[in-house]
Structures are given as structure tokens and as C-alpha cells.
Amino acid sequence: MESTTEQPRNISGSMQSPRSPSSQPYLSVSVTDPVKLGNGVQAYISYRVITKTNLPEYQGPEKIVIRRYSDFVWLRDRLFEKYKGIFIPPLPEKSAVEKFRFSAEFIEMRRAALDIFVNRIALHPELQQSEDLRTFLQADEETMDRFRFQETGIFKKPADLMQMFRDVQSKVSDAVLGKEKPVEETTADYEKLKHYIFELENHLAEAQKHAYRLVKRHRELGQSLLDFGKAIKLLGACEGEPTGKAFSDLGTKSELLSIKLQKEAQQVLMNFEEPLKDYVRYVQSIKATIAERGTAFKQHCELAETTKLKEINLDKLMLTRSDKVGEAEIEYREIKAESEEATRRFERIVKRMEEEIVRFQEQKTEEMGVAFHQFAKGQARLANSVADAWRSLLPKLEASAAV
């Protein structure tokens, strides 16, 4: 699932040979070389982000910048704010446990996930045109810091977030008490989409849970074989020939198999469990887009209703020849324009989501197919290695037993 630095990807997502004609547009990004900087609570990991492209809007064929996790968060938030209806690729979560935050395994998993994140954006037909993506891939560190600390998010300050929670709590209470009827989209296609996404999330989460258990089992079995190998070699040291030699060979073989199991556990983690976890995050990102669609539909309905009320009020004033007709006409035109814009915004979200779900399913089929193929190959390779190892040891053990 990782991008490659040897061969750029063209804008359709397929691989392009370095010898391909330069007229073929491509944009390829690699997240590499994680380095820990700072100490204590101020410590963080920086990454080299390498961009290779022939697109004219970029500064040159190759650009290298240094980015940290918060820069990736900035990019994700900007895209989510601007591209309503598009499934913004998910980011790997932050580690809440200090002792794991800078472990080699965690750092590599995050690097790989960040690489996938930014390449999904670079290969998306709309997101790849984002000015924020170009800023992320090209701006120097000082400029990137300035952008990141600007008030560009939905919430300008913590008080806004607290107010939102209070508003939501109030609306939920009103709905429970019957004061407000929830405004929800109920089309068959929308219900089908929601059902698919929620079911997919459950199944992916369950599969990821079992993949985690499989990794744990491989590691525990590898450790057990290592401990067994050491113990049996010590036992062999107390025996004479040929029993002692057979025991020593058995211990050595156990230790070698332990290494294979540990390596396979790492492969399952990176190539099977992590892709499943990534898609769990992806589905959560889609659910956030569904929530945005729900908000847009509610605004569309409420403004349409308000427009009708303003129109009725204007008709009444015109019939009574009220001196407030002029003011009412202005209010009606303003709310009608706002309502039409809300309708267009909602319809744009719906259209985008229809295209996005097709892209998502095609991408999921391809990437999950690769993950399951790699998993099956790894398990078959491990099983053959284990069988061959024990099979090669049998003649020595049989000869020892016959003495």
C-alpha cells in the first residue's frame, strides 16, 4: 500500500516509468526519514516529504520539505473544511501512551500511514488541485508554521467548541421533549449508503481485532520457541553424544524458527493489520462526511421553509398595501438567494458523495485484495518454513533415539 520513490504515479494513479514522455502528468509523494527532535513533552517526529512532479503549478520536478504530524493535521482539516462531500483520507491516530510514542515500530507505522494519506490526496482528481496541498508540499518550514497557526479551522477558540456542545445538547433536549422534530434525509439511496458504511465499519473493526490477535499469537509463539530453544540446548549440554548433539540441534532450530515467527508477525502487522486499521479510520472519515451532508440537508430544508414564510408574509403585506412591503421584499430576496445557495450546496455534496463511494469501493477492493494476498502468501511461506525445519531435524532425532 505504500507509494514508491523509484517510479512516479501519474494523475490517474497508475505507475509511470521514468522513461515515459515528460508530457504525461504525474505527482508522486514520499514520506521518509522520520527523526525525533526535542526532549520531553516538547519532543516530536519530523519527516522528509519528497515530491516529484511535472505539473506546471509546482515549483520544479523535485521538492523536499520537512514536515511534522501537526502539518498533516493542518492539511486534513483544511481539505475537510473546503471540500464538502469528498471523503478526506484519514490520518493515523496519535499515541496516547508515552512509552509507545517514540518506539521504532510506532514511528514506522505512522510514517507509512502518513505516506498513504498524502498520496491518496495527491491522486484524487479534485484534491490534487488544492492550493493547500501545494502549500503543504512546497512551502518552507517557517511559512508552514505560519499557516498552521493561523485561525483557519472551524473553531477559532475553545469557547466556540464549548458553545457548539451546548447547542447540540440543547437541540437534543428539544427533540426528546418533542419541541423540535429532527430534519433528516430519508431517500432510499441515502439510507442504503448509511447502512453500508455502518456495516462495513463493524466488519472491518472485527477483522482488525482478530488480525491483532494473530500478530500477538505469532509473537508469543516466537518467544516461546526462543525460550524452549535455550532450555533444550542447556539440557543437551548435560547429555553425552549423540543425544546432546541432537538436543543442541533441536534448540538451534527452535531459535531460528522463533526469528521467522517474529519476522512474520511484523509482516502481518504492517501488511495486514495496519491496512485493516487504516480502513476503519477511512470509514470514520466517511461518517464525518455523512454528518456534513446531514447538516447541509437540514440547512436546505430550514431555509426553504423560511423562504415560504417570508413569501407568504410579503403577499399579505402587498394585499394590505402596507408601507413595510419594500423592507419585506428585500428580506425575501435575501433569504431566497441564501436558500438557493444552500440547495446547490446540498446537491453538490450529494453528487460528490455518489462519485466518492464508487471510488472508495474500487480502491478498497484493490487495496484489501493486496493485503489479503500478502497475508496468505506470508502464512504459506511461514508454514512451509516451519515444516521444512522440523522435517530436516527428524533424521537426527530418529538416529539419536535408535542409539
KOLNUVO-542347 format. One record per residue (C-alpha): residue number from 0; chain; x, z, y. Coordinates in steps of 0.5 Angstrom, whole numbers, plus 2048, in hexadecimal, padded with zeros to 3 digits. Layout:
<drenkols>
DRENKOL   resi   chain    xx    zz    yy
DRENKOL    NUM       A     X     Z     Y
...
</drenkols>
This chain:
<drenkols>
DRENKOL   resi   chain    xx    zz    yy
DRENKOL      0       A   800   800   800
DRENKOL      1       A   806   800   805
DRENKOL      2       A   808   7FB   809
DRENKOL      3       A   80E   7F7   808
DRENKOL      4       A   814   7F6   80D
DRENKOL      5       A   817   7F0   80A
DRENKOL      6       A   811   7EC   80B
DRENKOL      7       A   80C   7EC   811
DRENKOL      8       A   805   7EB   810
DRENKOL      9       A   801   7E6   814
DRENKOL     10       A   7FB   7E8   817
DRENKOL     11       A   7F6   7E6   811
DRENKOL     12       A   7FA   7EC   80D
DRENKOL     13       A   7FE   7E7   808
DRENKOL     14       A   805   7E7   808
DRENKOL     15       A   80A   7E2   80B
DRENKOL     16       A   810   7E0   809
DRENKOL     17       A   816   7E1   80F
DRENKOL     18       A   817   7D9   80E
DRENKOL     19       A   810   7D8   810
DRENKOL     20       A   80F   7D4   816
DRENKOL     21       A   80F   7D8   81C
DRENKOL     22       A   808   7D5   81F
DRENKOL     23       A   805   7DA   819
DRENKOL     24       A   803   7E0   81D
DRENKOL     25       A   805   7E7   81A
DRENKOL     26       A   805   7EE   81B
DRENKOL     27       A   809   7F3   817
DRENKOL     28       A   80A   7FA   818
DRENKOL     29       A   80E   7FF   814
DRENKOL     30       A   80E   807   815
DRENKOL     31       A   815   809   813
DRENKOL     32       A   81B   80E   813
DRENKOL     33       A   817   815   814
DRENKOL     34       A   81B   81A   818
DRENKOL     35       A   81A   821   819
DRENKOL     36       A   81B   823   820
DRENKOL     37       A   81B   82A   824
DRENKOL     38       A   81A   831   821
DRENKOL     39       A   815   836   81F
DRENKOL     40       A   80E   835   821
DRENKOL     41       A   810   82F   826
DRENKOL     42       A   813   82B   820
DRENKOL     43       A   810   824   81F
DRENKOL     44       A   812   81E   81B
DRENKOL     45       A   814   817   81E
DRENKOL     46       A   813   810   81B
DRENKOL     47       A   816   80A   81D
DRENKOL     48       A   811   805   81E
DRENKOL     49       A   813   7FE   81D
DRENKOL     50       A   80F   7F8   81F
DRENKOL     51       A   811   7F0   81D
DRENKOL     52       A   80C   7EB   820
DRENKOL     53       A   80C   7E4   823
DRENKOL     54       A   806   7E6   827
DRENKOL     55       A   807   7E4   82F
DRENKOL     56       A   804   7EA   832
DRENKOL     57       A   809   7EE   82F
DRENKOL     58       A   810   7EF   832
DRENKOL     59       A   814   7EC   82C
DRENKOL     60       A   815   7EA   825
DRENKOL     61       A   817   7F2   823
DRENKOL     62       A   816   7F8   827
DRENKOL     63       A   818   7FF   825
DRENKOL     64       A   815   805   828
DRENKOL     65       A   815   80D   826
DRENKOL     66       A   80E   810   825
DRENKOL     67       A   80B   817   822
DRENKOL     68       A   805   819   81F
DRENKOL     69       A   801   81A   825
DRENKOL     70       A   803   813   828
DRENKOL     71       A   7FF   810   822
DRENKOL     72       A   7F9   815   823
DRENKOL     73       A   7F9   812   82A
DRENKOL     74       A   7F8   80B   827
DRENKOL     75       A   7F3   80D   823
DRENKOL     76       A   7EF   811   828
DRENKOL     77       A   7F0   80B   82D
DRENKOL     78       A   7ED   806   828
DRENKOL     79       A   7E7   80A   826
DRENKOL     80       A   7E5   80B   82D
DRENKOL     81       A   7E6   804   82E
DRENKOL     82       A   7E3   800   828
DRENKOL     83       A   7DD   803   826
DRENKOL     84       A   7DA   800   81F
DRENKOL     85       A   7E1   7FF   81D
DRENKOL     86       A   7E4   803   817
DRENKOL     87       A   7EA   806   81A
DRENKOL     88       A   7EF   807   815
DRENKOL     89       A   7F0   80F   813
DRENKOL     90       A   7F7   813   815
DRENKOL     91       A   7FA   818   810
DRENKOL     92       A   7F8   81F   811
DRENKOL     93       A   7FC   824   814
DRENKOL     94       A   7FF   829   80F
DRENKOL     95       A   7FC   830   811
DRENKOL     96       A   802   833   80C
DRENKOL     97       A   808   834   810
DRENKOL     98       A   80D   834   80A
DRENKOL     99       A   80A   82D   808
DRENKOL    100       A   80A   82A   80F
DRENKOL    101       A   811   828   80E
DRENKOL    102       A   812   827   807
DRENKOL    103       A   815   821   805
DRENKOL    104       A   80F   81F   800
DRENKOL    105       A   80A   820   806
DRENKOL    106       A   80F   81C   80B
DRENKOL    107       A   80F   816   807
DRENKOL    108       A   807   816   805
DRENKOL    109       A   806   817   80D
DRENKOL    110       A   80B   811   80E
DRENKOL    111       A   808   80D   809
DRENKOL    112       A   801   80E   80C
DRENKOL    113       A   803   80D   813
DRENKOL    114       A   805   806   811
DRENKOL    115       A   7FF   804   80D
DRENKOL    116       A   7FB   807   813
DRENKOL    117       A   7FF   803   818
DRENKOL    118       A   7FF   7FC   814
DRENKOL    119       A   7F7   7FD   813
DRENKOL    120       A   7F6   7FD   81A
DRENKOL    121       A   7FC   7F7   81B
DRENKOL    122       A   7F8   7F3   816
DRENKOL    123       A   7F1   7F4   819
DRENKOL    124       A   7EE   7EE   81C
DRENKOL    125       A   7EC   7F2   822
DRENKOL    126       A   7F0   7F8   822
DRENKOL    127       A   7F6   7F4   822
DRENKOL    128       A   7F5   7F1   829
DRENKOL    129       A   7F4   7F8   82C
DRENKOL    130       A   7F8   7FA   832
DRENKOL    131       A   7F9   801   830
DRENKOL    132       A   7FC   7FE   829
DRENKOL    133       A   801   7FA   82D
DRENKOL    134       A   803   800   831
DRENKOL    135       A   804   804   82B
DRENKOL    136       A   809   7FF   828
DRENKOL    137       A   80D   7FE   82E
DRENKOL    138       A   80D   803   834
DRENKOL    139       A   813   807   834
DRENKOL    140       A   812   80F   833
DRENKOL    141       A   811   811   83A
DRENKOL    142       A   80C   80C   83B
DRENKOL    143       A   808   80E   834
DRENKOL    144       A   809   815   836
DRENKOL    145       A   805   814   83D
DRENKOL    146       A   800   810   83A
DRENKOL    147       A   7FF   815   834
DRENKOL    148       A   7FE   81B   839
DRENKOL    149       A   7F9   817   83E
DRENKOL    150       A   7F2   819   83D
DRENKOL    151       A   7F0   813   839
DRENKOL    152       A   7EC   817   834
DRENKOL    153       A   7E4   818   833
DRENKOL    154       A   7E5   81F   835
DRENKOL    155       A   7E9   820   83C
DRENKOL    156       A   7EA   828   83B
DRENKOL    157       A   7E8   82D   836
DRENKOL    158       A   7E2   82F   83A
DRENKOL    159       A   7DF   828   838
DRENKOL    160       A   7E0   829   831
DRENKOL    161       A   7DC   830   831
DRENKOL    162       A   7D7   82D   835
DRENKOL    163       A   7D6   828   830
DRENKOL    164       A   7D5   82D   82B
DRENKOL    165       A   7D0   831   82F
DRENKOL    166       A   7CC   82A   830
DRENKOL    167       A   7CC   829   829
DRENKOL    168       A   7CA   830   827
DRENKOL    169       A   7C4   830   82C
DRENKOL    170       A   7C2   829   829
DRENKOL    171       A   7C2   82B   822
DRENKOL    172       A   7BE   831   824
DRENKOL    173       A   7B9   82D   828
DRENKOL    174       A   7B8   829   821
DRENKOL    175       A   7B7   82F   81D
DRENKOL    176       A   7B2   832   821
DRENKOL    177       A   7AE   82B   822
DRENKOL    178       A   7B0   82A   829
DRENKOL    179       A   7B4   823   828
DRENKOL    180       A   7B3   81E   823
DRENKOL    181       A   7B9   81B   821
DRENKOL    182       A   7BA   814   822
DRENKOL    183       A   7BD   810   81C
DRENKOL    184       A   7BE   809   81A
DRENKOL    185       A   7BA   808   813
DRENKOL    186       A   7BC   801   812
DRENKOL    187       A   7BD   7FF   80A
DRENKOL    188       A   7C4   7FC   80B
DRENKOL    189       A   7C6   803   80F
DRENKOL    190       A   7C3   807   80A
DRENKOL    191       A   7C7   803   805
DRENKOL    192       A   7CD   804   809
DRENKOL    193       A   7CD   80B   80A
DRENKOL    194       A   7CB   80C   802
DRENKOL    195       A   7D1   808   800
DRENKOL    196       A   7D6   80C   805
DRENKOL    197       A   7D4   813   803
DRENKOL    198       A   7D4   811   7FB
DRENKOL    199       A   7DB   80E   7FC
DRENKOL    200       A   7DE   814   7FF
DRENKOL    201       A   7DB   818   7FA
DRENKOL    202       A   7DE   814   7F4
DRENKOL    203       A   7E5   813   7F8
DRENKOL    204       A   7E6   81A   7F9
DRENKOL    205       A   7E4   81C   7F2
DRENKOL    206       A   7E9   816   7EF
DRENKOL    207       A   7EE   819   7F4
DRENKOL    208       A   7ED   820   7F2
DRENKOL    209       A   7EF   81E   7EB
DRENKOL    210       A   7F5   81A   7ED
DRENKOL    211       A   7F8   820   7F0
DRENKOL    212       A   7F7   824   7E9
DRENKOL    213       A   7FA   81E   7E6
DRENKOL    214       A   800   81F   7EA
DRENKOL    215       A   800   826   7E9
DRENKOL    216       A   800   826   7E2
DRENKOL    217       A   806   821   7E2
DRENKOL    218       A   80A   825   7E6
DRENKOL    219       A   808   82C   7E2
DRENKOL    220       A   80A   828   7DB
DRENKOL    221       A   810   825   7DE
DRENKOL    222       A   812   82C   7E0
DRENKOL    223       A   810   82F   7D9
DRENKOL    224       A   814   82A   7D6
DRENKOL    225       A   81A   82B   7DA
DRENKOL    226       A   81A   833   7D8
DRENKOL    227       A   819   831   7D1
DRENKOL    228       A   81F   82D   7D1
DRENKOL    229       A   823   832   7D4
DRENKOL    230       A   821   837   7CF
DRENKOL    231       A   822   833   7C9
DRENKOL    232       A   829   831   7CB
DRENKOL    233       A   82A   838   7CB
DRENKOL    234       A   827   839   7C4
DRENKOL    235       A   82B   833   7C2
DRENKOL    236       A   832   837   7C4
DRENKOL    237       A   830   83C   7BF
DRENKOL    238       A   830   838   7BA
DRENKOL    239       A   835   834   7B6
DRENKOL    240       A   836   82D   7B4
DRENKOL    241       A   832   828   7B3
DRENKOL    242       A   82C   82D   7B6
DRENKOL    243       A   82F   82F   7BC
DRENKOL    244       A   830   828   7BE
DRENKOL    245       A   829   826   7BC
DRENKOL    246       A   826   82B   7C1
DRENKOL    247       A   82B   829   7C6
DRENKOL    248       A   829   822   7C6
DRENKOL    249       A   821   825   7C6
DRENKOL    250       A   823   829   7CC
DRENKOL    251       A   826   823   7D0
DRENKOL    252       A   821   81E   7CE
DRENKOL    253       A   81C   823   7D1
DRENKOL    254       A   81F   824   7D7
DRENKOL    255       A   820   81C   7D8
DRENKOL    256       A   818   81C   7D7
DRENKOL    257       A   817   821   7DC
DRENKOL    258       A   81A   81D   7E1
DRENKOL    259       A   816   817   7DF
DRENKOL    260       A   810   81B   7E0
DRENKOL    261       A   812   81E   7E7
DRENKOL    262       A   813   817   7E9
DRENKOL    263       A   80C   814   7E6
DRENKOL    264       A   809   81A   7EA
DRENKOL    265       A   80C   818   7F0
DRENKOL    266       A   80A   811   7EF
DRENKOL    267       A   803   813   7ED
DRENKOL    268       A   802   817   7F4
DRENKOL    269       A   805   811   7F8
DRENKOL    270       A   802   80B   7F5
DRENKOL    271       A   7FB   80E   7F2
DRENKOL    272       A   7F9   815   7F5
DRENKOL    273       A   7FB   813   7FC
DRENKOL    274       A   7F7   80D   7FC
DRENKOL    275       A   7F1   810   7FA
DRENKOL    276       A   7F2   816   7FF
DRENKOL    277       A   7F3   810   804
DRENKOL    278       A   7EC   80D   803
DRENKOL    279       A   7E9   814   803
DRENKOL    280       A   7EB   814   80A
DRENKOL    281       A   7E9   80D   80B
DRENKOL    282       A   7E2   80F   809
DRENKOL    283       A   7E2   814   80E
DRENKOL    284       A   7E4   810   814
DRENKOL    285       A   7DE   80B   812
DRENKOL    286       A   7DA   811   812
DRENKOL    287       A   7DC   812   819
DRENKOL    288       A   7DA   80B   81B
DRENKOL    289       A   7D4   80C   818
DRENKOL    290       A   7D3   812   81C
DRENKOL    291       A   7D4   80E   822
DRENKOL    292       A   7CF   809   820
DRENKOL    293       A   7CA   80E   820
DRENKOL    294       A   7CC   811   827
DRENKOL    295       A   7CB   809   829
DRENKOL    296       A   7C4   808   826
DRENKOL    297       A   7C2   80F   829
DRENKOL    298       A   7C4   80D   830
DRENKOL    299       A   7C1   806   82F
DRENKOL    300       A   7BA   809   82D
DRENKOL    301       A   7BA   80E   832
DRENKOL    302       A   7BC   809   838
DRENKOL    303       A   7B7   804   835
DRENKOL    304       A   7B1   80A   835
DRENKOL    305       A   7B4   80C   83C
DRENKOL    306       A   7B3   805   83F
DRENKOL    307       A   7AC   804   83C
DRENKOL    308       A   7AA   80B   840
DRENKOL    309       A   7AD   808   846
DRENKOL    310       A   7AA   801   846
DRENKOL    311       A   7A3   805   845
DRENKOL    312       A   7A4   809   84B
DRENKOL    313       A   7A6   803   84F
DRENKOL    314       A   7A0   800   84D
DRENKOL    315       A   79C   806   84F
DRENKOL    316       A   79F   806   856
DRENKOL    317       A   79E   7FF   857
DRENKOL    318       A   797   7FF   856
DRENKOL    319       A   796   805   85B
DRENKOL    320       A   79B   802   860
DRENKOL    321       A   79F   808   860
DRENKOL    322       A   7A5   808   865
DRENKOL    323       A   7A9   80A   85F
DRENKOL    324       A   7A9   803   85C
DRENKOL    325       A   7B0   801   85F
DRENKOL    326       A   7B3   807   85C
DRENKOL    327       A   7B0   806   855
DRENKOL    328       A   7B2   7FF   855
DRENKOL    329       A   7B9   801   856
DRENKOL    330       A   7B9   806   850
DRENKOL    331       A   7B5   802   84C
DRENKOL    332       A   7BA   7FC   84C
DRENKOL    333       A   7C0   801   84C
DRENKOL    334       A   7BD   804   845
DRENKOL    335       A   7BB   7FE   842
DRENKOL    336       A   7C2   7FB   843
DRENKOL    337       A   7C5   801   840
DRENKOL    338       A   7C0   801   83A
DRENKOL    339       A   7C2   7F9   839
DRENKOL    340       A   7C9   7FB   839
DRENKOL    341       A   7C8   801   834
DRENKOL    342       A   7C4   7FC   830
DRENKOL    343       A   7CA   7F7   830
DRENKOL    344       A   7CF   7FD   82E
DRENKOL    345       A   7CB   7FF   828
DRENKOL    346       A   7CA   7F8   826
DRENKOL    347       A   7D2   7F7   827
DRENKOL    348       A   7D3   7FD   822
DRENKOL    349       A   7CE   7FA   81D
DRENKOL    350       A   7D2   7F3   81D
DRENKOL    351       A   7D8   7F6   81D
DRENKOL    352       A   7D7   7FB   817
DRENKOL    353       A   7D4   7F5   813
DRENKOL    354       A   7DA   7F2   813
DRENKOL    355       A   7DE   7F8   812
DRENKOL    356       A   7DB   7FA   80C
DRENKOL    357       A   7DD   7F3   809
DRENKOL    358       A   7E4   7F4   80B
DRENKOL    359       A   7E4   7FB   808
DRENKOL    360       A   7E1   7FA   802
DRENKOL    361       A   7E6   7F4   801
DRENKOL    362       A   7EC   7F8   803
DRENKOL    363       A   7EA   7FE   7FF
DRENKOL    364       A   7E9   7F9   7F8
DRENKOL    365       A   7F0   7F6   7FA
DRENKOL    366       A   7F4   7FD   7FB
DRENKOL    367       A   7F0   801   7F6
DRENKOL    368       A   7F2   7FC   7F1
DRENKOL    369       A   7F9   7FC   7F2
DRENKOL    370       A   7F9   804   7F2
DRENKOL    371       A   7F6   804   7EB
DRENKOL    372       A   7FA   7FE   7E9
DRENKOL    373       A   800   802   7EB
DRENKOL    374       A   7FE   808   7E8
DRENKOL    375       A   7FC   805   7E1
DRENKOL    376       A   803   802   7E1
DRENKOL    377       A   806   808   7E2
DRENKOL    378       A   802   80C   7DD
DRENKOL    379       A   804   807   7D8
DRENKOL    380       A   80B   807   7DA
DRENKOL    381       A   80C   80E   7D9
DRENKOL    382       A   808   80F   7D2
DRENKOL    383       A   80D   809   7D0
DRENKOL    384       A   813   80D   7D2
DRENKOL    385       A   811   814   7CF
DRENKOL    386       A   80F   810   7C8
DRENKOL    387       A   816   80D   7C8
DRENKOL    388       A   819   813   7CA
DRENKOL    389       A   816   817   7C4
DRENKOL    390       A   817   811   7BF
DRENKOL    391       A   81E   811   7C1
DRENKOL    392       A   81F   818   7BF
DRENKOL    393       A   81C   818   7B9
DRENKOL    394       A   821   816   7B4
DRENKOL    395       A   826   81B   7B7
DRENKOL    396       A   821   821   7B6
DRENKOL    397       A   81F   81E   7AF
DRENKOL    398       A   826   81E   7AD
DRENKOL    399       A   827   825   7AF
DRENKOL    400       A   821   827   7AB
DRENKOL    401       A   824   824   7A5
DRENKOL    402       A   82A   828   7A5
</drenkols>
